[in-house]
């Protein structure tokens, strides 16, 4: 019985860590996509200012 409780607790902890990692990874990819969009927008603005 004690082994079963330990096994369940370990599974719950691993699941929790997996969820946290998934949120962190997806959050990081969203941030990098936003940074790329911002960088491209700044490049566009610089090109239009250079033409003036």
PyMOL Python script that loads the backbone (N, CA, C, O; Angstrom):
from pymol import cmd

cmd.read_pdbstr("""\
ATOM      1  N   UNK A   1       0.831  -1.205   0.000  1.00  0.00           N
ATOM      2  CA  UNK A   1       0.000   0.000   0.000  1.00  0.00           C
ATOM      3  C   UNK A   1       0.870   1.261   0.000  1.00  0.00           C
ATOM      4  O   UNK A   1       0.583   2.232  -0.701  1.00  0.00           O
ATOM      5  N   UNK A   2       1.927   1.225   0.793  1.00  0.00           N
ATOM      6  CA  UNK A   2       2.825   2.380   0.873  1.00  0.00           C
ATOM      7  C   UNK A   2       3.477   2.641  -0.481  1.00  0.00           C
ATOM      8  O   UNK A   2       3.631   3.790  -0.894  1.00  0.00           O
ATOM      9  N   UNK A   3       3.862   1.555  -1.174  1.00  0.00           N
ATOM     10  CA  UNK A   3       4.483   1.704  -2.494  1.00  0.00           C
ATOM     11  C   UNK A   3       3.523   2.344  -3.483  1.00  0.00           C
ATOM     12  O   UNK A   3       3.932   3.163  -4.306  1.00  0.00           O
ATOM     13  N   UNK A   4       2.258   1.978  -3.410  1.00  0.00           N
ATOM     14  CA  UNK A   4       1.247   2.530  -4.319  1.00  0.00           C
ATOM     15  C   UNK A   4       1.087   4.032  -4.104  1.00  0.00           C
ATOM     16  O   UNK A   4       0.984   4.788  -5.070  1.00  0.00           O
ATOM     17  N   UNK A   5       1.065   4.463  -2.858  1.00  0.00           N
ATOM     18  CA  UNK A   5       0.933   5.887  -2.549  1.00  0.00           C
ATOM     19  C   UNK A   5       2.142   6.649  -3.083  1.00  0.00           C
ATOM     20  O   UNK A   5       1.994   7.713  -3.684  1.00  0.00           O
ATOM     21  N   UNK A   6       3.338   6.104  -2.863  1.00  0.00           N
ATOM     22  CA  UNK A   6       4.558   6.751  -3.363  1.00  0.00           C
ATOM     23  C   UNK A   6       4.522   6.830  -4.881  1.00  0.00           C
ATOM     24  O   UNK A   6       4.882   7.856  -5.458  1.00  0.00           O
ATOM     25  N   UNK A   7       4.090   5.752  -5.535  1.00  0.00           N
ATOM     26  CA  UNK A   7       4.017   5.710  -6.998  1.00  0.00           C
ATOM     27  C   UNK A   7       3.060   6.778  -7.525  1.00  0.00           C
ATOM     28  O   UNK A   7       3.380   7.475  -8.487  1.00  0.00           O
ATOM     29  N   UNK A   8       1.903   6.910  -6.909  1.00  0.00           N
ATOM     30  CA  UNK A   8       0.914   7.900  -7.338  1.00  0.00           C
ATOM     31  C   UNK A   8       1.457   9.312  -7.129  1.00  0.00           C
ATOM     32  O   UNK A   8       1.285  10.174  -7.990  1.00  0.00           O
ATOM     33  N   UNK A   9       2.106   9.551  -6.004  1.00  0.00           N
ATOM     34  CA  UNK A   9       2.669  10.877  -5.730  1.00  0.00           C
ATOM     35  C   UNK A   9       3.737  11.217  -6.762  1.00  0.00           C
ATOM     36  O   UNK A   9       3.785  12.346  -7.251  1.00  0.00           O
ATOM     37  N   UNK A  10       4.597  10.252  -7.100  1.00  0.00           N
ATOM     38  CA  UNK A  10       5.637  10.487  -8.102  1.00  0.00           C
ATOM     39  C   UNK A  10       5.006  10.806  -9.451  1.00  0.00           C
ATOM     40  O   UNK A  10       5.472  11.710 -10.144  1.00  0.00           O
ATOM     41  N   UNK A  11       3.962  10.088  -9.837  1.00  0.00           N
ATOM     42  CA  UNK A  11       3.290  10.363 -11.109  1.00  0.00           C
ATOM     43  C   UNK A  11       2.695  11.767 -11.127  1.00  0.00           C
ATOM     44  O   UNK A  11       2.802  12.471 -12.131  1.00  0.00           O
ATOM     45  N   UNK A  12       2.078  12.175 -10.038  1.00  0.00           N
ATOM     46  CA  UNK A  12       1.479  13.508  -9.966  1.00  0.00           C
ATOM     47  C   UNK A  12       2.560  14.579 -10.078  1.00  0.00           C
ATOM     48  O   UNK A  12       2.376  15.575 -10.777  1.00  0.00           O
ATOM     49  N   UNK A  13       3.681  14.379  -9.397  1.00  0.00           N
ATOM     50  CA  UNK A  13       4.772  15.356  -9.454  1.00  0.00           C
ATOM     51  C   UNK A  13       5.333  15.438 -10.870  1.00  0.00           C
ATOM     52  O   UNK A  13       5.571  16.535 -11.374  1.00  0.00           O
ATOM     53  N   UNK A  14       5.548  14.297 -11.516  1.00  0.00           N
ATOM     54  CA  UNK A  14       6.064  14.300 -12.889  1.00  0.00           C
ATOM     55  C   UNK A  14       5.083  14.977 -13.844  1.00  0.00           C
ATOM     56  O   UNK A  14       5.497  15.721 -14.733  1.00  0.00           O
ATOM     57  N   UNK A  15       3.788  14.724 -13.665  1.00  0.00           N
ATOM     58  CA  UNK A  15       2.774  15.363 -14.502  1.00  0.00           C
ATOM     59  C   UNK A  15       2.805  16.879 -14.312  1.00  0.00           C
ATOM     60  O   UNK A  15       2.719  17.635 -15.281  1.00  0.00           O
ATOM     61  N   UNK A  16       2.928  17.318 -13.056  1.00  0.00           N
ATOM     62  CA  UNK A  16       2.979  18.750 -12.745  1.00  0.00           C
ATOM     63  C   UNK A  16       4.200  19.397 -13.389  1.00  0.00           C
ATOM     64  O   UNK A  16       4.099  20.482 -13.961  1.00  0.00           O
ATOM     65  N   UNK A  17       5.358  18.731 -13.299  1.00  0.00           N
ATOM     66  CA  UNK A  17       6.575  19.258 -13.928  1.00  0.00           C
ATOM     67  C   UNK A  17       6.388  19.336 -15.439  1.00  0.00           C
ATOM     68  O   UNK A  17       6.797  20.317 -16.061  1.00  0.00           O
ATOM     69  N   UNK A  18       5.778  18.318 -16.034  1.00  0.00           N
ATOM     70  CA  UNK A  18       5.532  18.319 -17.479  1.00  0.00           C
ATOM     71  C   UNK A  18       4.642  19.476 -17.907  1.00  0.00           C
ATOM     72  O   UNK A  18       4.895  20.110 -18.931  1.00  0.00           O
ATOM     73  N   UNK A  19       3.614  19.750 -17.139  1.00  0.00           N
ATOM     74  CA  UNK A  19       2.715  20.863 -17.460  1.00  0.00           C
ATOM     75  C   UNK A  19       3.465  22.188 -17.368  1.00  0.00           C
ATOM     76  O   UNK A  19       3.317  23.050 -18.235  1.00  0.00           O
ATOM     77  N   UNK A  20       4.268  22.350 -16.321  1.00  0.00           N
ATOM     78  CA  UNK A  20       5.033  23.592 -16.165  1.00  0.00           C
ATOM     79  C   UNK A  20       6.007  23.776 -17.326  1.00  0.00           C
ATOM     80  O   UNK A  20       6.129  24.878 -17.862  1.00  0.00           O
ATOM     81  N   UNK A  21       6.703  22.702 -17.721  1.00  0.00           N
ATOM     82  CA  UNK A  21       7.641  22.788 -18.840  1.00  0.00           C
ATOM     83  C   UNK A  21       6.917  23.133 -20.130  1.00  0.00           C
ATOM     84  O   UNK A  21       7.402  23.945 -20.918  1.00  0.00           O
ATOM     85  N   UNK A  22       5.757  22.522 -20.352  1.00  0.00           N
ATOM     86  CA  UNK A  22       4.998  22.782 -21.570  1.00  0.00           C
ATOM     87  C   UNK A  22       4.580  24.247 -21.639  1.00  0.00           C
ATOM     88  O   UNK A  22       4.690  24.882 -22.688  1.00  0.00           O
ATOM     89  N   UNK A  23       4.101  24.779 -20.518  1.00  0.00           N
ATOM     90  CA  UNK A  23       3.707  26.198 -20.496  1.00  0.00           C
ATOM     91  C   UNK A  23       4.907  27.097 -20.735  1.00  0.00           C
ATOM     92  O   UNK A  23       4.804  28.099 -21.442  1.00  0.00           O
ATOM     93  N   UNK A  24       6.060  26.741 -20.144  1.00  0.00           N
ATOM     94  CA  UNK A  24       7.260  27.560 -20.292  1.00  0.00           C
ATOM     95  C   UNK A  24       7.739  27.538 -21.735  1.00  0.00           C
ATOM     96  O   UNK A  24       8.110  28.575 -22.286  1.00  0.00           O
ATOM     97  N   UNK A  25       7.732  26.340 -22.356  1.00  0.00           N
ATOM     98  CA  UNK A  25       8.203  26.221 -23.742  1.00  0.00           C
ATOM     99  C   UNK A  25       7.265  26.967 -24.684  1.00  0.00           C
ATOM    100  O   UNK A  25       7.725  27.712 -25.549  1.00  0.00           O
ATOM    101  N   UNK A  26       5.958  26.776 -24.528  1.00  0.00           N
ATOM    102  CA  UNK A  26       5.017  27.459 -25.423  1.00  0.00           C
ATOM    103  C   UNK A  26       5.058  28.966 -25.185  1.00  0.00           C
ATOM    104  O   UNK A  26       4.925  29.742 -26.131  1.00  0.00           O
ATOM    105  N   UNK A  27       5.237  29.380 -23.964  1.00  0.00           N
ATOM    106  CA  UNK A  27       5.363  30.806 -23.676  1.00  0.00           C
ATOM    107  C   UNK A  27       6.607  31.391 -24.301  1.00  0.00           C
ATOM    108  O   UNK A  27       6.575  32.506 -24.823  1.00  0.00           O
ATOM    109  N   UNK A  28       7.707  30.655 -24.255  1.00  0.00           N
ATOM    110  CA  UNK A  28       8.957  31.138 -24.840  1.00  0.00           C
ATOM    111  C   UNK A  28       8.832  31.250 -26.353  1.00  0.00           C
ATOM    112  O   UNK A  28       9.358  32.189 -26.949  1.00  0.00           O
ATOM    113  N   UNK A  29       8.135  30.291 -26.984  1.00  0.00           N
ATOM    114  CA  UNK A  29       7.994  30.360 -28.442  1.00  0.00           C
ATOM    115  C   UNK A  29       7.095  31.529 -28.840  1.00  0.00           C
ATOM    116  O   UNK A  29       7.329  32.169 -29.865  1.00  0.00           O
ATOM    117  N   UNK A  30       6.073  31.810 -28.039  1.00  0.00           N
ATOM    118  CA  UNK A  30       5.218  32.965 -28.332  1.00  0.00           C
ATOM    119  C   UNK A  30       6.004  34.258 -28.208  1.00  0.00           C
ATOM    120  O   UNK A  30       5.840  35.170 -29.018  1.00  0.00           O
ATOM    121  N   UNK A  31       6.857  34.338 -27.195  1.00  0.00           N
ATOM    122  CA  UNK A  31       7.662  35.543 -27.001  1.00  0.00           C
ATOM    123  C   UNK A  31       8.615  35.730 -28.172  1.00  0.00           C
ATOM    124  O   UNK A  31       8.777  36.843 -28.672  1.00  0.00           O
ATOM    125  N   UNK A  32       9.247  34.643 -28.614  1.00  0.00           N
ATOM    126  CA  UNK A  32      10.202  34.771 -29.726  1.00  0.00           C
ATOM    127  C   UNK A  32       9.479  35.165 -31.010  1.00  0.00           C
ATOM    128  O   UNK A  32      10.020  35.926 -31.812  1.00  0.00           O
ATOM    129  N   UNK A  33       8.262  34.657 -31.216  1.00  0.00           N
ATOM    130  CA  UNK A  33       7.494  35.058 -32.405  1.00  0.00           C
ATOM    131  C   UNK A  33       7.162  36.545 -32.350  1.00  0.00           C
ATOM    132  O   UNK A  33       7.254  37.244 -33.360  1.00  0.00           O
ATOM    133  N   UNK A  34       6.775  37.028 -31.168  1.00  0.00           N
ATOM    134  CA  UNK A  34       6.474  38.450 -31.019  1.00  0.00           C
ATOM    135  C   UNK A  34       7.707  39.297 -31.269  1.00  0.00           C
ATOM    136  O   UNK A  34       7.615  40.354 -31.893  1.00  0.00           O
ATOM    137  N   UNK A  35       8.871  38.845 -30.785  1.00  0.00           N
ATOM    138  CA  UNK A  35      10.097  39.602 -30.997  1.00  0.00           C
ATOM    139  C   UNK A  35      10.432  39.676 -32.482  1.00  0.00           C
ATOM    140  O   UNK A  35      10.884  40.715 -32.964  1.00  0.00           O
ATOM    141  N   UNK A  36      10.213  38.580 -33.212  1.00  0.00           N
ATOM    142  CA  UNK A  36      10.476  38.590 -34.658  1.00  0.00           C
ATOM    143  C   UNK A  36       9.548  39.572 -35.361  1.00  0.00           C
ATOM    144  O   UNK A  36       9.977  40.305 -36.252  1.00  0.00           O
ATOM    145  N   UNK A  37       8.281  39.588 -34.963  1.00  0.00           N
ATOM    146  CA  UNK A  37       7.326  40.516 -35.573  1.00  0.00           C
ATOM    147  C   UNK A  37       7.732  41.961 -35.301  1.00  0.00           C
ATOM    148  O   UNK A  37       7.689  42.805 -36.196  1.00  0.00           O
ATOM    149  N   UNK A  38       8.125  42.236 -34.066  1.00  0.00           N
ATOM    150  CA  UNK A  38       8.537  43.599 -33.707  1.00  0.00           C
ATOM    151  C   UNK A  38       9.772  44.002 -34.495  1.00  0.00           C
ATOM    152  O   UNK A  38       9.854  45.128 -34.985  1.00  0.00           O
ATOM    153  N   UNK A  39      10.740  43.088 -34.625  1.00  0.00           N
ATOM    154  CA  UNK A  39      11.965  43.384 -35.362  1.00  0.00           C
ATOM    155  C   UNK A  39      11.660  43.684 -36.826  1.00  0.00           C
ATOM    156  O   UNK A  39      12.215  44.623 -37.397  1.00  0.00           O
ATOM    157  N   UNK A  40      10.778  42.887 -37.435  1.00  0.00           N
ATOM    158  CA  UNK A  40      10.430  43.128 -38.840  1.00  0.00           C
ATOM    159  C   UNK A  40       9.697  44.455 -39.000  1.00  0.00           C
ATOM    160  O   UNK A  40       9.923  45.170 -39.976  1.00  0.00           O
ATOM    161  N   UNK A  41       8.836  44.789 -38.071  1.00  0.00           N
ATOM    162  CA  UNK A  41       8.117  46.062 -38.133  1.00  0.00           C
ATOM    163  C   UNK A  41       9.092  47.232 -38.006  1.00  0.00           C
ATOM    164  O   UNK A  41       8.943  48.243 -38.693  1.00  0.00           O
ATOM    165  N   UNK A  42      10.081  47.099 -37.135  1.00  0.00           N
ATOM    166  CA  UNK A  42      11.080  48.164 -36.995  1.00  0.00           C
ATOM    167  C   UNK A  42      11.896  48.306 -38.276  1.00  0.00           C
ATOM    168  O   UNK A  42      12.233  49.420 -38.676  1.00  0.00           O
ATOM    169  N   UNK A  43      12.215  47.189 -38.917  1.00  0.00           N
ATOM    170  CA  UNK A  43      12.959  47.251 -40.178  1.00  0.00           C
ATOM    171  C   UNK A  43      12.140  47.971 -41.244  1.00  0.00           C
ATOM    172  O   UNK A  43      12.670  48.781 -42.004  1.00  0.00           O
ATOM    173  N   UNK A  44      10.838  47.668 -41.294  1.00  0.00           N
ATOM    174  CA  UNK A  44       9.958  48.336 -42.266  1.00  0.00           C
ATOM    175  C   UNK A  44       9.921  49.839 -42.008  1.00  0.00           C
ATOM    176  O   UNK A  44      10.000  50.632 -42.945  1.00  0.00           O
ATOM    177  N   UNK A  45       9.802  50.226 -40.758  1.00  0.00           N
ATOM    178  CA  UNK A  45       9.757  51.648 -40.422  1.00  0.00           C
ATOM    179  C   UNK A  45      11.061  52.334 -40.791  1.00  0.00           C
ATOM    180  O   UNK A  45      11.049  53.466 -41.274  1.00  0.00           O
ATOM    181  N   UNK A  46      12.180  51.667 -40.571  1.00  0.00           N
ATOM    182  CA  UNK A  46      13.474  52.251 -40.926  1.00  0.00           C
ATOM    183  C   UNK A  46      13.595  52.426 -42.436  1.00  0.00           C
ATOM    184  O   UNK A  46      14.159  53.417 -42.901  1.00  0.00           O
ATOM    185  N   UNK A  47      13.075  51.480 -43.198  1.00  0.00           N
ATOM    186  CA  UNK A  47      13.145  51.589 -44.662  1.00  0.00           C
ATOM    187  C   UNK A  47      12.315  52.766 -45.156  1.00  0.00           C
ATOM    188  O   UNK A  47      12.742  53.495 -46.051  1.00  0.00           O
ATOM    189  N   UNK A  48      11.138  52.955 -44.580  1.00  0.00           N
ATOM    190  CA  UNK A  48      10.295  54.067 -45.020  1.00  0.00           C
ATOM    191  C   UNK A  48      10.906  55.402 -44.609  1.00  0.00           C
ATOM    192  O   UNK A  48      10.777  56.387 -45.337  1.00  0.00           O
ATOM    193  N   UNK A  49      11.570  55.452 -43.456  1.00  0.00           N
ATOM    194  CA  UNK A  49      12.217  56.697 -43.028  1.00  0.00           C
ATOM    195  C   UNK A  49      13.426  57.008 -43.901  1.00  0.00           C
ATOM    196  O   UNK A  49      13.720  58.175 -44.156  1.00  0.00           O
ATOM    197  N   UNK A  50      14.130  55.976 -44.361  1.00  0.00           N
ATOM    198  CA  UNK A  50      15.298  56.188 -45.222  1.00  0.00           C
ATOM    199  C   UNK A  50      14.892  56.774 -46.570  1.00  0.00           C
ATOM    200  O   UNK A  50      15.647  57.543 -47.164  1.00  0.00           O
ATOM    201  N   UNK A  51      13.717  56.420 -47.051  1.00  0.00           N
ATOM    202  CA  UNK A  51      13.270  56.902 -48.367  1.00  0.00           C
ATOM    203  C   UNK A  51      12.889  58.367 -48.333  1.00  0.00           C
ATOM    204  O   UNK A  51      12.935  59.040 -49.363  1.00  0.00           O
ATOM    205  N   UNK A  52      12.515  58.874 -47.169  1.00  0.00           N
ATOM    206  CA  UNK A  52      12.049  60.267 -47.073  1.00  0.00           C
ATOM    207  C   UNK A  52      13.158  61.259 -47.249  1.00  0.00           C
ATOM    208  O   UNK A  52      12.921  62.466 -47.195  1.00  0.00           O
TER     209      UNK A  52
END
""", "prot")
cmd.dss("prot")
cmd.show_as("cartoon", "prot")
cmd.util.cbc("prot")
cmd.orient("prot")
